[in-house]
Structure formats: structure tokens, C-alpha cells
């Protein structure tokens, strides 16, 4: 199971360190941090006030908003 899938299925249940401990396949913490930082910077995950990790990426919703002409960039 990929880390992305695990976060998506358990969205909001774990904080960063407990997420790493709960992953089904163990990985080096530094590798986990690189992947975690990538997901955070790319907008696929977010942290709430308490530090819980939540999956926020929704490509269908992005397509819906990109298709709206009233939300397009004006030149």
C-alpha cells in the first residue's frame, strides 16, 4: 500500500509521527519526511490545528472549477 492511499483512507486520524508508526510497510523516517513534505507542498494533504494529517486533494473538484468561465484568468 502506498503512503498516499494510507493517508487517504485514514484522513484525520493520525498526526505526523503516529502516521509514520502506523504505516503497514516500515520505511526510514527521513524517506517518510521527504514524501510527507512533497504531499504537503503539492497540496494533497494538510494539517489541522492539532496537527492531524488530512487528505484534501480532489481532482474532480479541481476540474469542475477550472471549467467555470467566471473563474478563469482574464488577459
N, C-alpha and C positions, 0 to 999 in steps of 0.2 A: 504494500500500500504506500502510495506517495504521501509526502508530508502535506501537500495541498489537499488531498482527499480527506486525510485525517482531520485537518483543521475545519474543512467544510462540514464534515459530519458531526463534529464536536464543537461547533461555533459557540463561543461564550462560556464554555465550561472550564477552561484552563487559563492560567497565567503562563508567562513565557517559560519559566523553568519547569513547572509542573507539566507543561505540554511536552517538553523535551523528554521528561521522565516517562510519560505515558505513551510515547510513540511505540508502535508494535515492533519496529526494527530499530535497534540502537544505532546511533551514529555519534561521531565525535562532536562535542559541544561546539567547537569552532565552526565545523561544517554546518551544523544546525543554525548557528548565528548568521552565517552568510546567506543561507536560504531564507531565514526569517527576515533579515534586513531587505532582501530583494522583494519579498512579498509585501512588506510594509511600504517600501518606496514605490512599488508599482501600483499601489492602491488596491491590492487584492485582499489585504487584511487590515484591521485597525485595532487599536487598544482602547478600552473604555477607561473611565476614571479610576477604577480599581485595578486596572492592568490586565483584565481578561482579554483574550485574543478572540476576535470575531471575524468571520469571513464576510466581506462586503462586495466582492466582485460579482456583477450581474450583467453579462454581455447582452442579454436580450433587452434589458432596460436601456443600456447604452445605445443600441441600435434604434430603439424607439425614439429616444431623444435626438439622436443625430438625424433622423428622418424628418423631424419637425422643422418646417421652413422658418417659423417665427423664432427659432433658437439658433439659426445659422449666423455665421460671421458676415458682417457687412463689409464691402470693399469700397 
